[in-house]
Amino acid sequence: MPRDKRRFLHVIVAQVVLVALSLVFALPFIWMLSTSLKVPDHIQSDSVDPIPKAWFLPRHGRLVRVRPLGIKHGQLVVQWRGGAEKGQTVPIAPRRLLSRPYLDWRNYAEGFQEFPFLRYLGNTLVICALSVLGTVLSCSLVAYGLACVPWKGRETLFWVMLSTMMIPGQVTMIPLFILFRHLGWINTILPLVVPTFFGNAFFIFLLRQFYRGIPVSLLEAARVDGAGDLRIWARIVAPLSKPALLMVALFTFINSWNDFLNPLIYLLNDRKYTLSIGLTMFQGQYNTEWGPLMAMSLVMALPIIVLFFLTQKTFIQGVKLSGVKG
């Protein structure tokens, strides 16, 4: 087989595999979108049909939506969901019932009415903004000190810092809660924000790898001109590391936006809840409102998806550069 033809076949196979894997990873999102547009009858049924549908009955030459209520005396009892007979029930023959595609947007309206979305959105954005600021500032400064400032014990401290990544969060959860309780920070956003100003081992590692790729001669020239470390970091290192810093900011924003456990532990007043906690209001003791829950979950996921696509090029560049330097 000629080399060009073999290469073309390899490209085709790679594309097919990538498309197949993309569909597999997109299935949960497709299922969430489909469920958010279904009527309650189809959500609660055993049907796995991804297409949102509803039940209709021919009436005066047109189809009118109905809701099946059950079998009584051998006939199917349905409730009219439209037309002049809306709300009334009538027995019909099961074969007259028709299933047709139907998008039910009421799940989104009910979702926004179920909990104060705008208030929880504001709380979430405040926490995300402060977390991004704290993480980017602290991690970039620490990474600069570990990569660009020569001092004794630097490598040892770096490896000690990396070893903290092996400690599970469940181990430090109770000691941190006790500490924050003694500080009087419970039921405030301080436990969710203040720790970000003390660095993150993973992000420090990524930024350190990027900073080690900056030419040493550039830093030495700045020091010869009388610039201090803070000025070098602010005027030279930070502008050159925008892709890596944006990557850290994006990761931090996503983690804070989706964080459920920490707000659940430290926030006691429902006026201070975040969006991730607000979604639990659709889950009761005996039933779950799947339509509004999926609708609001989709609304909550959209900003992350849009943000990723807008910063995709910078994000990939930051991952590539921080992963190969050093």
Summary of the structure (lengths in Angstrom):
residues: 326
radius of gyration: 27.7
end to end distance: 41.7
largest distance: 95.5
contacts: 896
relative contact order: 0.12
helix: 67%
strand: 10%
